[in-house]
Amino acid sequence: MSDVRPIAITPGEPAGIGPDLVVTLAHQGFSHPIVVIADPQLLIERTQQLGFNVQVQIYHPNKPISVGCVDEITVLPISLIEPVQPGILSVHNAHYVLATLHRAAQGCLQQEFAALVTGPVHKGIINDAGIVFSGHTEYLAEQSGVELVVMMLATDSLRVALVTTHIPLSAVSAHITKAHVTSIIEILYRELQTKYQIASPRLLIAGLNPHAGENGHLGKEELEIITPVIQSLQQRYGWDLVGPLPADTLFTPRYLNEADAVLTMYHDQGLPVLKYAGFGHAANITLGLPFIRTSVDHGTALDLAGTGKADCGSLQYALDEAVKLVEGC
């Protein structure tokens, strides 16, 4: 059943292209009620810089939001700490970025919003401001009181999920444990069932090491951890799990044509392939949260902010994905 509650959008880093993308989509018109959580003056200024005539309406929870109106945007105001110049980062506005995320997450948790779509943030400037921040995924999990979530990116032809996310490569092996891999697979499988309405998902699971360990000669994580986890879940639930497979060959039609998602062990094992397949037209989806969250697949692109040259394809895809999930696929 369709959910008519508004979807919240946070533009992310105010000096980056997030505000550009939001006002560009507003210029085209939204197909679902949208609330942008941001400083209204920031959006007005960016609208003027891009040569649009987007009108800002202030959000009131009990007031209907227009759908399909071009050049109109509904904004839930959060004030910047200091004025923004496109392309110029400020540590002072790091707190503003987190304030928009906090308000959006709380709105989703309280059923005010049907979903959250996030624009790109700049992790470095947030950490420079003295705030420990490893990414949207981890922040939203903490806000939701959820111990573990799964990061999955999707494009039209491919879904890739990760066992580990934003950690150094040198730390990955220590995080590949039976308990952790089991939990990740369980979240991924069940969210594909509930959010994507796939009754019996088929998952391809990558090994950690080259050639999936070469029977233990190139690493033992496959023999000692990944294979036993797959076998245990197959026996317990009868799930369709294939692996561990060598990562250099699993991204081929032979495997992908019959798969609903790929699970890789670390960030740069799976995401380069996904982004090659659909960069700019892909979305980041956080699985395991008590609400729907999607995001763009790119960074802040500071050099493009305010120029009118930013491609809004990924934000449009992330919004379309959120609408699809809200409406039950």
Secondary structure, DSSP 8 states (H G I E B T S, - for coil): ----S-EEEE---TTSSHHHHHHHHHHH--SS-EEEEE-HHHHHHHHHHHT---EEEE--TTS---SS-TTEEEEEE---SS---TT---GGGHHHHHHHHHHHHHHHHTTSSSEEEE----HHHHHHTT-----HHHHHHHHHT-S--EEEEEETTEEEEESS-SS-HHHHHHH--HHHHHHHHHHHHHHHHHTT--SS-EEEEE-SSGGGGTTTTT-SHIIIIIHHHHHHHHHHH--EEEEEE-HHHHSSHHHHTT-SEEEESSHHHHHHHHHHHHTTS-EEEEESSSSEEEE-SS---GGGTTTT----HHHHHHHHHHHHHHTT-
